[in-house]
Amino acid sequence: MKYITSIFHIALRELGILRRNRIYGFCMIAFPTLLVLFFTTMLDEGLPQDLPIGVVDHDNSTVSRGLVRTLDAMQTSRVTYHFASVTEARAAMQEGTVYAYLYIPQGTAAKLLSGRRPKVSYYYTMTCLTAGSMASKDLKTITTLGSAAVGQAVLSAKGATPRQIKAALQPVAISAHMIGNPYGSYNYSLTTVFVPGILMLFMALLSAYALGTEMKFDTGKEWLERAHGNIVVAIIGKYLVHAVIFLLVIFLYLFYIFNVLHFPHQGGVWNIVRLTLLQVLASLGFGIFAFGLMPSLRMSMSISSLWSVLSISMCGSAFPVAGMDTPLQAMSWLFPLRHYWMIYQATVLNGFPVLDVWLHLVALIAFTLLPWMVIRKVKNAMLHYVYIP
């Protein structure tokens, strides 16, 4: 009972600190809100729309104009420039005016109709990976459809039946299924990893900052006195408020993306709640561990920020971990966001049983328990260390 009362009083003390220090308000409420609105608004359409494409049409025939109109009608591409030469188109792409251009040489239609296989070229920049990939996909589709349309007309003129035409143009039928993200939306795939990743960054930073300021302003001794010298009670009371506030913020974020924006999720409510609890506890635990490892406000926050930023690259959402070098694959286990993402995509996004990712679940629990390794060092720092800017 004594310890429960101590936890309650320390939590009230921490609540007063949070109310007086505006940094907590910005990092716990203001910045996460702006972060969610930024990502969900920027990626609201799911995919990039109307990427500027250029055309060099030296053929100027009915066939070439039809290709250009079809390209302009595609969702992700828009023909914004017609160039007189390849030199002008290349200069525009180098300047960033267009992401790609299609070159249709003179005599393309005549060669198509006579079956002489004309060459149509397209060029695209991969300086911007997303834009280049989308433009390349559209241009490849256009050229394929153009040749298929002419082939269909030629075969039809020769008296081929629709079934024979289909077999000649598409001998192998492809049935593709996008599992988990059927619309190919960047909002579904990027927001669900960037927002939790940055929230975990805030949690780790603030947990290290909270201990660092206790040492900086020499209030650590008074904090421990309220816990009767028990560092475990002091830690629980201090971070109980942090955990509750971050849980409320994350649950509001999850309600917004799942119930308002209708992000796909096959897992039940319990999977979401369990993962959110582990996300918050693991992030706070890592920040406390960083301070215990380096009992310095500056160094502990540097470790937390560096590790959290690296985790966005190492979690495997943008570049698969399986494609990384073997040392990096092993290193990916040291980042909490990696385990969060693996559990999220398995249990929440696809609805698979948690047993499929039980190792990652254990890893997040291990991050939650990291403070036990340095808890005596944290107490020693509060009692004896002198703050050095």
ABEGO torsion letter per residue (X at the ends): XAAAAAAAAAAAAAAAAAAABAAAAAAAAAAAAAAAAAAAAAAAAGBBBGBBBBBBBAAGBAAAAAAAAAAAABAABBBABBBABAAAAAAAAAAGABABBBBBBBGAAAAAAAGAGBBBBBBBBAABAAAAAAAAAAAAAAAAAAAAAAAAAAAAAAGBBAAAAAAAABABBBBBBBBGBAAGBAAAAAAAAAAAAAAAAAAAAAAAAAAAAAAAAGAAAAAAAAAGGBAAAAAAAAAAAAAAAAAAAAAAAAAAAAAAAGBBBABBAAAAAAAAAAAAAAAAAAAAAAAAABBBAAAAAAAAAAAAAAAAAAAGAABBAAABBAAAAAAAAABAAAAAAAAAAAAAAAGBBAAAAAAAAAAAAAAAAAAAAAAAAAAAAAAABBBBX
